[in-house]
């Protein structure tokens, strides 16, 4: 079955205030990196989304375009947070470097995240 992109839901916004919030949202195992965005809206795999990321103390919101590669629906087992995982593009390498700098030392942790 092929993923069918559909019209945008508008601009998503994700505010990450702490290193723990960033750890919970970041998806380092995804090619080019990615973020989990809590949302109750329905999205489809392969759908393109636009997000404004407020990353800790960066000062300005960072515009990010990504593709939905993960969906955790409402009512998921284990009390998981509903939301979507978006995959960054290769053009987002500077953002990935910023995120991984903030998470230095925590990336190899075995703690659960919002996606896994």
N, C-alpha and C positions, 0 to 999 in steps of 0.2 A: 504494500500500500504506500503510495507516495504522499508526502506531507504537502498540504495545499496552503500556501500563504493566504492570508485574508487581510482585510482593511485594518489599519492600525487602531489601537485602543486609545491613542493619544500618547503623550509623553509620560513615561514612568519616572519616578523620582526615588532615589535611594540615598538616605542619609546614614553614613557610617561614622559614629562618634568615637568609638573606642577600638583598640586593637582586638579585643574579644569579638566585637561585632564584625570586624573585618575578617577575622579567622572563621567565624560562622558562615560568612557569605562567600568567601573566595573559593574557587574551584580550580586548584593548580593542576589537576590531572587532566584537564580539558586542553586540547590543542589550542594554543594562543591564549589560554587562560579564560576564566569566566567568573560570573557572579550569580549567586542565588538571590532572587528578589522576591520577598514575601508579597503576595497579592492574592486576593480572592477572585479576581477576574479569570475567565477561561481563555487560554491560549493554546495554539496548536504547535506541535513540533515543526520546526522549519520556518516558523513565522519570524519576520524581521521586526525588531522593536527598537525604539529610541529611548534613551534614558539620560537623565541628568544626575550625575553622581556627586554627592557632597561627601568628599573623602577627608575625614578627620580635620586636620588643620591646614588644608590646601588653600583655603581662602576663596577660591572661585569654584563653581560647579563645573564638573568635567563632562562634556557631551560624549556619549557612547552609543554606537549603533551595534547591535548584536543579533544573533539568531537564537531562537528558543531551541534548546537541546535537552531540556529536562522539565518535567511537569510533575509537581506534587499536588494532587487534587485536594479539595476540602474533604475532610473525613478520612484522610490517609491513616493507615495503621500506625500504631506506636505514638500517636499524638503529634505526628510530624507537622511542621508549619507549612500551610499551603503556599505555593508560589511557583516560580519558574527559574530555571537556570539558563542564563544566556552565555553564548560563546562569543568572545571578542574576535575581532578580525586581526590579521597580521599587522595592520596599521596601529594597533593599540599597544605595541611593545613598550612604549614609554610609560603607559598606565600600569602595565604588568610589572615593570621595574619598580615603580613607586609602591605598588601594593606589596611586592615581595620584600622591599626594603623595610616597610612598616612591620612586616611579619617575620623579619629575620629571627631565626631561632625557634619559631613556632611552626614552621611549615611541615616538619617531620613528626609532629605530635600525633598521637593516636586518639585524641579526643574526637567526639562526634561533631559533625557540622550540620547545618540545615539541609544539606543535600545528601550526605552519607552518614 
